[in-house]
Amino acid sequence: MLTINLEDHEVNFLLDFVRKGHKSAREITRARVLLLSNQHKTGTKIAKTLGISRNTTFNIRKR
């Protein structure tokens, strides 16, 4: 399992990024995957929550 540990300023940036809503759906999904990963959610739970595939969550987290 890949672990994501974001700093406070990174979390705040991603939260603002998602809240603004003037980005593409792909970018917002990537931000949400990182935020949920930071909360130590598994790839399966993230995929189910966001309605995306597990492979997508894995690829985003890997990058």
C-alpha positions as CSV (number, residue, x, y, z in Angstrom):
1,M,0.0,0.0,0.0
2,L,1.3,3.4,-1.0
3,T,1.2,5.9,1.9
4,I,0.7,9.6,1.3
5,N,1.8,12.0,4.0
6,L,0.9,15.6,3.1
7,E,2.1,18.6,4.9
8,D,-0.5,21.0,6.3
9,H,0.1,23.6,3.6
10,E,-0.3,20.9,0.9
11,V,-3.6,19.8,2.4
12,N,-4.8,23.4,2.6
13,F,-3.8,24.0,-1.1
14,L,-5.7,20.8,-2.2
15,L,-8.8,21.7,-0.2
16,D,-8.9,25.2,-1.8
17,F,-8.2,23.7,-5.2
18,V,-11.3,21.4,-4.8
19,R,-13.5,24.1,-3.4
20,K,-12.9,26.6,-6.1
21,G,-14.4,24.3,-8.7
22,H,-12.9,26.1,-11.7
23,K,-10.7,23.2,-12.7
24,S,-11.2,20.1,-14.8
25,A,-13.0,17.1,-13.4
26,R,-9.8,15.1,-13.8
27,E,-7.7,17.6,-11.7
28,I,-10.4,17.7,-9.0
29,T,-10.5,13.9,-8.9
30,R,-6.7,13.7,-8.5
31,A,-6.8,16.2,-5.7
32,R,-9.6,14.2,-3.9
33,V,-7.6,11.0,-4.3
34,L,-4.6,12.6,-2.6
35,L,-6.7,14.1,0.2
36,L,-8.4,10.7,0.9
37,S,-5.0,8.9,0.7
38,N,-3.7,11.4,3.3
39,Q,-6.5,10.2,5.6
40,H,-5.1,6.6,5.2
41,K,-8.0,5.3,3.1
42,T,-7.3,2.2,1.0
43,G,-7.3,2.3,-2.8
44,T,-10.5,0.3,-2.8
45,K,-12.4,2.7,-0.5
46,I,-11.2,5.7,-2.4
47,A,-12.3,4.1,-5.7
48,K,-15.7,3.3,-4.3
49,T,-16.2,6.7,-2.8
50,L,-15.2,8.6,-5.9
51,G,-16.6,6.2,-8.5
52,I,-13.3,5.5,-10.2
53,S,-11.3,2.4,-10.7
54,R,-8.7,1.1,-8.3
55,N,-6.1,1.3,-11.0
56,T,-6.8,5.0,-11.3
57,T,-6.3,5.5,-7.6
58,F,-3.1,3.5,-7.7
59,N,-1.7,5.5,-10.7
60,I,-2.5,8.8,-9.1
61,R,-0.9,7.8,-5.8
62,K,2.1,6.4,-7.5
63,R,2.8,9.7,-9.3
